[in-house]
Amino acid sequence: MRKFGFICLSLAAIALATVSCKKEQKNPPQEEEQEQQEEEIIWPAVDAPAAGQTTIVLAVPADDTPAGCYAVGTVNGWAEKDTETAPFTKIEGNFYKLTVDYAADMQLKVLAIPSDPALVGWSYQWGKVFDPANPECEITEEQSAVVIANGTGEFELENSDKKGAQPKLIGLADAGVVYIQIKAWAASPVIKDEPCATAAIKHPWNGGSAWTYVDMEAKGNATFTYAGRFGNNGCNIALNTNGDQEVWYPTDAIEFGEGNFQTGDSVLFTFVSEKGTNGKVTITMIEKGEGNKDIPAGEGTFTVKILNREYAATDVCIFTGNFEENAWGDSDRTMTYNPETQTWSWTGAYPMNFQYKVIYNGSWAAGDNVVFDGETYNAEFEIQ
């Protein structure tokens, strides 16, 4: 992750000239000399909190913050749907304040509560900012959606793309106050009641590192589809390829059809709009990708070697995997030790697309599961 701080040269416009990676505590912005530029912001005077606390003051979009906002981060275990642990309190107008216990390593983002509270989540976090380290970044400093106006704090940038990077607030001060202007949310939290007329989808197609938008085909009844190569991740839905009204759909919010989905599989993404870009995403299999063909079920002898344990007569090695019965932690498949080869073996039937591991004297093997390729029956493990 890259760190980059924003400093306000003119509080009247919250100008965006960057001169430092960290903000030093100053008096509230309205007490400094101001130059009239685009719009004057008269910040409310906020007293510094007691030692052991830190305060964040926000100016938010007045017409686009229907139900307030809240912080997500180390203050609440990064639970993006938790609006109650760290809510901002309205001071006056479009100004909000939050005081929390200080921690040197605290990190947070700010999310708006949408007009339909059932839809709270990352889609409504504060908008993106200019990323000086990304040569493909298309927005300018002046177009950054979030600006530190004054006080001690800095932004750590992540998930950078052509539209900018997502800022994460770090470097807050004990007994300090930081003033931040949010010009726009990542998506408007004012939820439209009607379905959208167009839709586009963003995904790491075929497992690539670049997330790119493509238009979806309208099928009627607020349904849109796109066929592409699965990238083994969630997706974003927006109104168009510019990313307007973008909503994030993690894999656990997507309904998958039958099949063992892997990177490179040909799949059909279907989006049914309910309220704008909020709705339901389904992924169904069209055809397995080259090299991703299903490994059929069968029967065989699996042999494993334990690398970081010395054998003792009382040792027990359990063979486990994605069996239909007694899977993973419930497995009772005791392996047999061969002192000549110093290996353990188990013979039996295994399911389609088999993955396995071992549990040695009650401790799991370290690392990822072994994905059986249909031919290789031996593996090596280190025990945690």
Beta strands, then each sheet from edge to edge (+ up, - down):
strand 1: 2-4
strand 2: 53-59
strand 3: 69-73
strand 4: 89-92
strand 5: 95-101
strand 6: 108-112
strand 7: 146-151
strand 8: 154-161
strand 9: 164-170
strand 10: 177-182
strand 11: 200-203
strand 12: 212-215
strand 13: 217-220
strand 14: 223-229
strand 15: 235-238
strand 16: 247-249
strand 17: 255-256
strand 18: 266-275
strand 19: 278-287
strand 20: 298-306
strand 21: 317-321
strand 22: 333-334
strand 23: 336-338
strand 24: 343-350
strand 25: 355-360
strand 26: 363-364
strand 27: 370-371
strand 28: 378-381
sheet 1: 1+ 8- 9+
sheet 2: 4+ 5- 2+ 10+ 7-
sheet 3: 3+ 6-
sheet 4: 12+ 11- 15+ 16-
sheet 5: 13+ 14- 18+ 19- 17-
sheet 6: 23+ 24- 20+ 28+
sheet 7: 22+ 21- 25+ 26-
sheet 8: 22+ 21- 25+ 27-
end
